Amino acid sequence: MKIAVDRSVCAGHALCALRAPRVYVLDEDGYCASDGQAVPPELEEEAAQGAANCPERAITLIEEPG
């Protein structure tokens, strides 16, 4: 699974990182900087919870084949 972040939509609420701090990294301005990051299988549920808490729905989790 990979994280896709639409940075044009992210408003910097940081709720993703608050809910899933082991998955989501913020830049120096407080915006999600996890675009393209691979999510280890053991953190997939945490990643989903963090994405679900984004009020702008700027985060998409992409399943990788195989």
C-alpha positions as CSV (number, residue, x, y, z in Angstrom):
1,M,0.0,0.0,0.0
2,K,1.2,3.5,-0.8
3,I,0.1,6.9,0.3
4,A,-1.0,9.5,-2.2
5,V,-1.5,13.1,-1.0
6,D,-3.1,15.8,-3.0
7,R,-1.1,18.7,-1.7
8,S,-3.3,21.2,-3.5
9,V,-6.2,20.0,-1.3
10,C,-4.3,19.5,2.0
11,A,-5.1,22.3,4.4
12,G,-2.5,21.4,7.1
13,H,-4.9,20.4,9.8
14,A,-2.5,17.6,10.7
15,L,-5.3,15.2,11.8
16,C,-3.7,12.4,9.8
17,A,-0.5,12.6,11.8
18,L,-2.5,13.1,15.1
19,R,-4.4,9.9,14.4
20,A,-1.5,7.9,12.8
21,P,1.8,9.4,13.9
22,R,3.8,6.3,12.8
23,V,2.5,6.7,9.3
24,Y,2.1,10.3,8.4
25,V,4.9,12.8,8.4
26,L,4.4,16.6,8.3
27,D,6.6,19.2,6.6
28,E,7.9,22.3,8.4
29,D,4.6,24.1,7.7
30,G,2.4,21.3,9.1
31,Y,1.2,19.8,5.8
32,C,1.2,16.1,5.1
33,A,4.5,15.2,3.4
34,S,3.9,11.4,3.1
35,D,3.1,11.4,-0.6
36,G,4.5,8.3,-2.3
37,Q,5.4,6.7,1.0
38,A,5.0,2.9,1.3
39,V,3.0,1.6,4.2
40,P,4.2,-1.5,6.0
41,P,1.5,-4.2,6.3
42,E,1.4,-3.8,10.1
43,L,0.5,-0.1,9.8
44,E,-2.2,-0.3,7.1
45,E,-5.1,0.0,9.5
46,E,-3.4,3.0,11.2
47,A,-2.9,4.5,7.7
48,A,-6.5,4.0,6.9
49,Q,-7.6,5.7,10.1
50,G,-5.3,8.7,9.5
51,A,-6.7,9.1,5.9
52,A,-10.3,8.8,7.1
53,N,-9.6,11.7,9.5
54,C,-8.6,14.1,6.8
55,P,-11.4,16.7,6.5
56,E,-10.4,17.5,2.9
57,R,-10.0,13.9,1.9
58,A,-6.6,14.8,0.5
59,I,-5.2,11.3,1.3
60,T,-5.7,8.3,-0.9
61,L,-4.3,4.8,0.0
62,I,-3.4,2.8,-3.1
63,E,-3.2,-0.9,-3.0
64,E,-0.2,-2.3,-4.8
65,P,-0.5,-5.5,-6.9
66,G,1.2,-8.6,-5.7
